[in-house]
Every structure is written in C-alpha cells, then in structure tokens.
C-alpha cells in the first residue's frame, strides 16, 4: 500500500510539472506572448515600464505604440486609460487600420492633395484621406516595426530608418522616439531625427485617452481646458484653409474649461460640421514652452487628470468621431463613437504648403527635435 501511495504521489508531481505555466500578465492584463510576432520580417514584442507609484505603461515596437497606461484614480484604484488591442496582430493594417497609441511619421496630420514643393522640386505622396496624405501615407511608420535601441524598466528608445522615397518623401531619415516613465507619473516622449537630404518631418503620438478607464463610456463628460486662443479652420475634406481664427465666442473655445460634449454636436457651427465634431488643430498660446500646460483634461467620475506639455506650436484635438462600433479593443470592448480623445502635439497641418506657418523643413546637418509630456494626477471635485 505504501509503495502504491508513493507511485501515485510521484505521478501527481510529474503531472503538475508537465502542466503549462500560466502566462505572466501585465498589470493591465496583457499577455506579452500575444505581442511576440513578426511583421515584414521584423520581430515585434511588448515592453513594460513601471515606476515607484505602481504606474505601468506597455509599449510595442510595432508602430511605436502605447498599448496600455495604468494610473491610479482618486480612490487609488488603477485604471487603463488608453484604447488599444490585446494582440499585436490586431494592430496590423490588414486587420485594423487604426492609429491607436502610435508614433506617427514621417508627417503627422494632412498634406494637401499629397503634394508639396521643396527647393523647387515637387513631391507626390499617397492620397489616403479625402485626396490628402494623412499621417505619412498608406504605409506610414505606425504600420512599421521600430528597432529597439534601449529598454529598461523606466524607458524605451526606438528607431526608424526611413529610406529615401519612403511613401514619396525625400531623404534617408533616421528618427528616434524615447518613451520615459518618471516617478512623478509622467510619460515623457522625446523625438529626434536627422536626414541626408532636404525633407519635411512632423512627428507625434496618437494615443486615444479615456480617463474613466472604461471605454464602454464616452469622453463627453470629461472637462477640457485648451491653452489656445486660436485654431486653424478646415474645409469638409479636413484640410486647413490657411487661416488662423480666434476661438473666442465659438464652440472651439476651451480657454474656460468645459465638458467635451457641451458643443461637440453643434453642427450649425460649420467647423464642427466639417470635422464631424472636434478634429482640429489648436494654435497654442504657450510660445512653445514645454513647462506651460498646453491642454488639461479630467474625468469627474475617476478624478484622473491628464496635463499635456509640449514645445510644439499646435495640438490636434480629435474626439473619436469616426469610431463606429466596427473595432473591438482590449477586453473585448467594442469601441463606439467618442470613447477616446487624442492630443497630437504637432506643427500645423499642411505646413509644407503654407510658408507663413512655422517650418517643418529638415536639412542635412540639422537635428529635428520635438517634446511632449503626458502628466497624470488626480483631483477631487
């Protein structure tokens, strides 16, 4: 009998040892193995940043995308405050053409008819949005694998080597994006690029925020402040006219904080009709000082507040107007209209064709830099 018990005990140990180990999930519930893949022969993975406060940021090198951001609410409960997918393959353009969390390049936002002239040479880019070039074209950097240069618990530095002619853009460009999670709950994003021939460049991050932590809910109750006295109006193809207009007395005015949903559907106002809601570039009043808040938004329910800082002259605020229930994100949640809001630090849309606006030209021997910080804290109101 004793011998039989020993045999049974041994068999139980062997069975237990042979069971597959449960995957170690991130704080946001992601399985890193779901991000181990290949795209166009390049390896993808998930990288996790943490700080001493328990905040967590998960990033994949596919598109340089922020996949999740876990921050504490006013009760100390951690919430994931960005939209995204559970599996890297869902980010592949053949499955979903989205910009969730992406490091956008070579040129964020739109270029009129995909054409610009530089030093007397005209260049034709893809026309992938109402006849215009949007976010670098059909195979922009959000759909490419960045190489990882450095990675540890607090930061990741990635690089894109973009060849001359990439989506029609001139020059061989090397661009770095560095994400750093600080111990005061800030995500610091630093961009840097060089070229071997005159070109244009305008980089940004395209995270969709929902500070309720529940993308079953819209962001229409979020209270928003924009440090901007003017904006660049657009036509019904989302192209800037070249004008810079004051926000005062219009639904574009967020200089006094108000709920995002207060005016978003006021289509009697032509600009909101043209944009299907807010999808515009605000001309910041910060004088490109990245110590001055450019935008502040908070969720009354959770008390989570996001403050954006940037040295760019503009921010494109977009409130998920074209999310329509056809995309299923993390946790199987279907993303409906206006469940996320985007703050793209940038030079103004179509700047290459508007020489009176701040230049986006990069020349050999120069270094392009751009800086954006997403700072999180909580308030009780």
Secondary structure as UniProt FT lines:
FT   HELIX           2..18
FT   TURN            27..28
FT   HELIX           32..35
FT   STRAND          37..39
FT   TURN            40..41
FT   STRAND          42..44
FT   STRAND          46..50
FT   TURN            52..53
FT   STRAND          56..60
FT   TURN            63..64
FT   STRAND          65..72
FT   TURN            74..75
FT   STRAND          78..80
FT   HELIX           88..91
FT   TURN            93..95
FT   TURN            100..101
FT   STRAND          102..104
FT   STRAND          110..111
FT   HELIX           112..114
FT   STRAND          115..118
FT   TURN            119..120
FT   STRAND          121..124
FT   TURN            130..131
FT   STRAND          132..134
FT   TURN            135..136
FT   TURN            138..139
FT   HELIX           141..143
FT   STRAND          147..151
FT   STRAND          155..162
FT   TURN            164..165
FT   HELIX           166..168
FT   STRAND          173..181
FT   TURN            183..184
FT   STRAND          186..195
FT   STRAND          199..200
FT   STRAND          204..206
FT   STRAND          208..209
FT   TURN            211..212
FT   TURN            215..216
FT   TURN            220..221
FT   STRAND          223..226
FT   STRAND          228..232
FT   TURN            236..237
FT   STRAND          245..246
FT   TURN            248..249
FT   TURN            251..252
FT   STRAND          258..259
FT   HELIX           260..262
FT   TURN            263..265
FT   TURN            267..268
FT   HELIX           270..275
FT   STRAND          279..284
FT   TURN            287..288
FT   TURN            290..291
FT   STRAND          293..298
FT   TURN            300..302
FT   STRAND          304..310
FT   STRAND          314..318
FT   TURN            321..322
FT   STRAND          327..328
FT   HELIX           330..332
FT   STRAND          334..335
FT   TURN            337..338
FT   STRAND          341..346
FT   TURN            349..350
FT   HELIX           351..353
FT   TURN            355..356
FT   STRAND          361..362
FT   TURN            364..365
FT   STRAND          368..378
//
